[in-house]
Amino acid sequence: GNVNDMEKKSDAVRRLVAEGDYKKALSIAKGFKLGFTKDEQNTMTRAHECMVHPGFYKQLGFDESKLIQDGIDFIKQVYGS
């Protein structure tokens, strides 16, 4: 995608965060390669995966509610008003 696509996607993420649809916001934002560290991408990806596949990270010994909260906090920090 070109920069325009990226911009449109960023706008979409902002709108979704404003609407409180963090699952959809994370599903888009976790695909962004630019502007995020590997850790930040992981934070968003893990949060989204915990939402989509509850129980998987729990089996691995993670606190899923914390992973989700970390992802939501992060995306709100970046894309919230």
N, C-alpha and C positions, 0 to 999 in steps of 0.2 A: 504493500500500500504506500501511497505517497503521503506527503505531509498533510494534505487536505483531509485524507481519510483519518489520519491520526487525530487531527483537530476535531473532526466530527465525532469521533469516538470519545475523545476527552469531554466534549460537550455532553454527550450521552451519559457518560459516567457521572458528570456533575449533576445532571438532571435526576438520575437514578438515586444518587446519594441524597439529594434534596427530598426525594420522594420516600426515602427510607428503604429502597429496594437494594439492600447491600449485596444480596446474592447475585443479582444480575450485574450490578456495578462491578463486583469483584471478578465475575466471569469475563468481562471485557478488559478491565484494567490489568489483570494478571498476564494478559497477552502482550502488553506494551513492553518493548525491548528498550526503549529510550527513556532516560531520566530516572531509572530505578536501579538500585544495586541488586545483586543476586539475593541478598538477604530480604530486601523489601519485596522482590518478586515472590520469594518463598513464603513470606508472611501472607501475601494475598492469595497465593495458590493453596496453601494449607487451610486457610480460613474457608475458602470456597469449597475445597474437597470435604471438609468437615460438614458443611451445609448439605452437600449433594450426596455424600456417602457416610452418613452418621454411623459411628461404631468402628470404622476402619482405624483411625488414629488412636482411638481408645484402646483397641487391641494391642497397639504398639506401645501403650503406656503413656500416651499424651493426654493432657487435659483439653478435651475438645472445646469446651466452652471458653477456655482462655485463648486457644488458637483462633476461634471465631472472633472473640472480642478484640484481640490484637489486630486482626485483619480489618475489622470495622473501624477501630480507632485510627488505624493508619490511613485508610481510604477517606475517612472523614477529615483527617488532618490535611491530606493532599487536595481533596476535591470538594470538601465542605465549604459553605459560605463563610 
